[in-house]
Amino acid sequence: MASELFQQLTSVAAGQSGLVTGAQAARTGLGKAELERLSSGGLLFELDWDVHQLTSSPLAPRFAYPYAAWLALAPDKFASERTRGDAVLSQGSAARLHGLGAVGAPVMTFLAPIQRFGRLPRAVEVNVDKLAPPDVMVLGGVTVTTPHRTIVDLVRSHTDHGEVRGAITDAVLRDAVDLARLYDDLVPLADHHEFPAEGPEFAGYFLPEVDPASLSPRNRRALTAVVLADRVDETERALAAALAKVPGGDRADAQTVRTLAADIVGRSEQV
């Protein structure tokens, strides 16, 4: 009977990356005493928050702890009974999962569309906010905000600017974000959060040690457009005027012209 119960527990845990809560185990017929015996037998161990991990689980701690926190938010429900978007890892916790900078994360932070959870596990917080589908991804089985949304949320949550700087630098160097889009989304926050919004000052503040040559083509062009916006605007107008004189040139996509202008300026200025 015990063997059958453990097999049932294993089946449940298999759909949860090898993790199971005490409440879930109780639903399969395994109480605290049985879990302790299985733990003593080396078959599982308590990871945290009354969440247990099978020793056969391949999930590394980097992913296991946030996933355990997500399970602990609704410990009596199986993952298949929940929507992964009901709580999404965010802010400093998301930055750590992505490996962006060295952001402090004293608590495991989630975003949820509504506050539907009761008493929260220790060292876990849930903030209410809406997330669009493009803001969410799955990394190592953990539902998490994208690097772009993570950085925006770090700023909004008054994270130390030095930590934000490290996160932005890593994200840009790894091409995990589009610098042009990120800059557009951060500029409206500049006054309230006290960082420079003007292109050259913004780049000097958040990307002081970035070598443009180390960037992807899209982010090198974006950095050029941020730092040398006037030059790019001037070149874009000249290109548009030249194309207007070519048959069919007026049908050129505006974004394509802008991209070409940034590429030309970047190369000429060695940005």
N, C-alpha and C positions, 0 to 999 in steps of 0.2 A: 504493500500500500504506500509506504514512504517513497519507494522508488517511483511509483506511478505519479505521486504528487510532485516529486522533483522533476520528472519529465514534463509535467504540465507547466511547472514554473519555468523550466528551460524554454518551453515553447513560447510562453508569454514574453520572456526576456529576449528571445531571439528577434522579436519585432520591435525591441526597444534598445538595440545595440548592446544587449547583454546586461541591462539594468532592470531592476524591479523594486518597487516600493514595498514597505511592510504591509500597507493596506491592500495592494494588489496581490501580494502573496496570500493574505488572509482570504481573498476572494477565491483563490485556487485551493484553499483548505489547509494552508500552511500557516501555523501560528508563530508567535515569537520564539517559543521553545524549539520548534522544528527549524527555524531559521538559525538559531544559535547552534544547533547540532550540525547543520550543514556548514556553518562557518567554522566550527571546530574541526570538521572533516576536510577543510581546505577547499570546499566547493564554491564558496562565495565569501565576500567580506562587505562590511558596511562602509560605503563610500562617504556618506554624510546625509544629514537630514532624514534619517530612516530610509535611505535609498541604498540598495545592495547591488553589487556588481559581481557577476559570475567570474570566477578566475579564468574561465576560458574566453571571456570577452576580449576582443582585440582593441577596444576603444582606449586610446591614450588619455592620460589625465587632462591634457589641454582641452579635450572635447568632452570627457566624461563628467567633469564637475559642472559645467554649464548645463549639460543635458540632464544631469541629476537634479539640478535646481529647477529646471523646467518641469520635470516629473513631479517634484515635491510641491509645486504650486497647486496641483490637483491630485494628491497621492492616491485617492480611491478610484481614479479613472485610468484605464489603459490608454496608451498613446493613440491607439486606433479609434478611441472614443472622443478624442479631442482634435481640434483644428490646430495645426502647427502654428498658425498665425495668431492664436489667441494670446500668445506672449512671445515676443521676439527679443533676443539678446541685443543689448544696445549700449551706447555710450562707452565708458571705459572698459566694460566687460567685453564689448564687441571689438574694441581696438586691440585688446589683448589676444582675443581669439584670432583676429586677422594678423597679429604680429606687427601692428603699426605703432612705432615709437615705444615709449616706456611710460604708458599712462597708468596712474594709480587707480586701482579698482577695489576699494575696501569692502564693497558689497557687490553681489551679483545683480546687475540691473537689467530689467526687461521693460519693453514698451508693449502696451495692450490697448486695443480700441476702447474698451470699457473696463472698469475695475470690477471684475467678476470673481475675484478670489477672496477667500476668507482670511483667516489668520495666516500671515506669511511665514515661511520658514526663516530661521535666523540668517542674518547676513544676506537677505534678499529683499529687493525693492521692485515695485511695479509702478511705472509712470504711465499715465493715460495720454495717449496721442494716437493720431491716425497715421497709418503707413500705407503708401501706395504700393502696388505689386513690384514696381521697379526698384523700390527701396529695400527689398527683402531678398535674401538668398539663403541657401543651405550650404554650410561648410562643415565637413566632418560629421554630418548628421544633425548638426545644431542649426536651428533657424535663427538667423542673425541679420542685422541691418548691413547693407552694402558698405564698402569703405567710404563711398561718397556721403551717404546718409550718416554714417558713424561720425565722420569728421564734423559735419554740420551740427549734429547733436552734441558733440563735445564742446563746440563753441557756445551753443545755446545754453548748455548746463554750466557755464562759467568755469570750464576746465582751465587750469593754469596754461598760459600761453606758451610756455616752454614745452609742455607736454603736447599741446596742439601742434606746435612747430615740428616736433619729432614725428608725429603721426602723418602730417601733410608731406613732409620730406620723404618718408618711407613710401607712402602711397604713390607719390609722383614718380619717384625713382623706379618703382616696381610696375609702373603703368597701371596701377589698380584703380586710378581715377582719371577722369578727363579734366586737366587743370583748367581749361576754359570754362567748363560747366561749374566746377567747384568755385572758381573765382566769382562767377556771376551770382552764385547762391550765398557766398560769404560777404560780398560787398554790402548788402542791405543790413547786415548785422554789425558792421564796423563801428559805427558811432556808439551804439549801446554797449558793445563789448570792448571798446577802447583799443582798436588796432587800426592801422592805416588802411584806407580804402584805395588810394591812388596806386596805379599799377606798379611803378618802380619801387615805391615805399613798401607796398604789400609784398612784393617779391623779396625785397631786402629783409623784411621782417620775418616772413615765414619760410623762405627758401634761401637763406644767406650762404649756404655751403654747397648748393647744388651746381654741378658742372653741366651746362646745357648739353654738352656732347654726350653725356651719359643718359639723356632722356630719349624716350621713344619719339618718333617723328611727330606724332600728334601733340605731345606735351612740349616738345621743343618749339613747335609753331605757336602753341598756346602761350608759352613763356615769352616769346617774342611779341605777341599781341598784347600781353600784359605790360611788359617793360617798355615797349616802343610803339604804343598804340597810335600816336600821331603819325609816325612813319608808315605804319601798316595802313592807316586810313588813307594817307596820301597815295601810296602805291596802289591801293585798291581802286581809288578813283581813276588813276591813270590807266590801269588795266581795263576798267569798265569802259572808259572813253575809247581806248584802242580797239576793244572788241566790238564796240558799236559801229566801227567803220568796216568791219569784216562781215561778209554775208552770213547771216545766222548767228553772229556773235552776240547779239542782244538776247539770245535765248540761253546764254550761259547761266548756270545756277549761281545765285549770289554767294552761297556758302563755298562753292568751288573757287570763285574769284577771291573771296576772303582768305581761304586756305593758301592759294597760290601767292597772294600778296605777303602773307606772313612768312611763307617759305622763302620768298625772294629777299625780304628784309633780313630774315634770320641768317641767311647765307652771306649777304653782303656785309652785315655787321658782325658776323661770326658769333652769333648768339647761340 
